[in-house]
Amino acid sequence: MRSFYQSLMGLCCCLLLVFCSQNAWADEQAQQTRFQDAVSAYNKGEYRQAIEGFEALATQGISPALLYNLGNSYAQAGQVGRAILNYERALRLAPGDSDIRGNLERVRKENGLFQEEQSLGQRFVTLLALNQWIAVAAVAFVVFAGVLLLPFSYGLKRSSRHGIAVTLLFVMATACSGAIGQYRHWHDGVVVAADARLRVSPFDSASSIGTIQEGRLLHPGKKHNNYVLVVDEAGRSGWLVADAFESIANF
């Protein structure tokens, strides 16, 4: 009797796994169909429909390809800020993708959004995505612990073990610096409003110190009421209404 119940439980588990895998496959197929429908709308010049399709898919999960296509759709629809926002989001996930970077630079150039050349530190931070920097640091830590603690490492000369340990510490420190830089990079914002104004204080009645162009990158700081203190790419600072920009990390 006991073996009968064990067999029955095993059969139920197998059926459950098959059912779950079929549902997962069906969901994946449905998402692929919706993605192709959005691509088809884009190819037909139906950019609003394409945007709606890609945005709906983004609520289920994001990928560089999805964000890239969404950026292309917004660019063709004339919404520069949201195009740049989605290109920037795609680059955070795939910093080495030349197609994403090329389209981002083209849209910036076409709209007069010229950027200063990145510093060496900025270029270093964007070599890898945030999760990649974290993975490098984690692997270096595991190997470091193995070299110092596991028995097989005692076959190494003491000087060799110390040299390897120091190298791994350097790799960990470098990867952690890259991860911190990418984390800050993720929390930049992009202006998505067509007529955004910087103000001297966080009040609607405060005087304006000038407009900030749609598509500009900025660094948000402290908040007050419905305003955020920001610094733009040119180094100007002022209070900007929160609805005028969107954080790159805010999917």
C-alpha positions, 0 to 999 in steps of 0.5 A: 500500500505504501508503495502504491501511494508513493507511486501515485504521488510521483505520478501527480508530481510528474503531471504537475510539472508537465502542466506547469511547463506547458503553461510556461511554454504557452505564455512564452509563445503568447509573448513572442506573438505579441512582440512580433505584432508590435514589430509588425506595427512598427514596420507599417509605420503604426508607431503608436500601436507599436509603442502600446504593444512594447509597453504592454510587454514591458509590464511582463519583463524587460530585455535589451531588445524590447527596450531598444524597439520601444526606443525606436518606436518613440523616436519615430513617433517624435517623442525624443525624451522617451526614446532616449529614456528607453535607449538608456535603459537598454544600455544599462542592460547591454552596455556593449551593444553597438546598435543601441548606442548608435541609435541613441547617439543619432537621436541625440545628434538630430535633436542637438543633445550633444554630450561632453566626452566621457571621462576615463572613469565613466567609460570604465563604469559602463564597460559592464552592466551592474549584474556583471560587475556584481558577478565578477566581484562574487567570483573573485570573492569565492576564489579568494576564500578558496585560496585562503581556506580550502586544503588544496590551496596549502600545496601552493607556496606561501608567497604564491598564495599571498600574491593570488590573494592580493590580485583577487582583492584588487579584482574585488575592489575594482568590480565593487567600484564598477558596481557602485558607479553603475548603480549611480548611473542607473539612478540618473533621469531623462527629461520627458516633458517638452517644456520643462523649466528649472526653478530657483526654489521648489514652488510653482510661483518661483522664478525660472532659471531657464528651460531644460531640453527634452531628452537631457540626462540629469542627476536627481537629488533631494525632493520637496513637495512635487519638485526635485533638485536636479543637476543637468549634463551642463552642470546647471542645478535647479528645481524641476517638477517631478513629472517632467523627468523619469528615472532610468531605473523606474521601469 
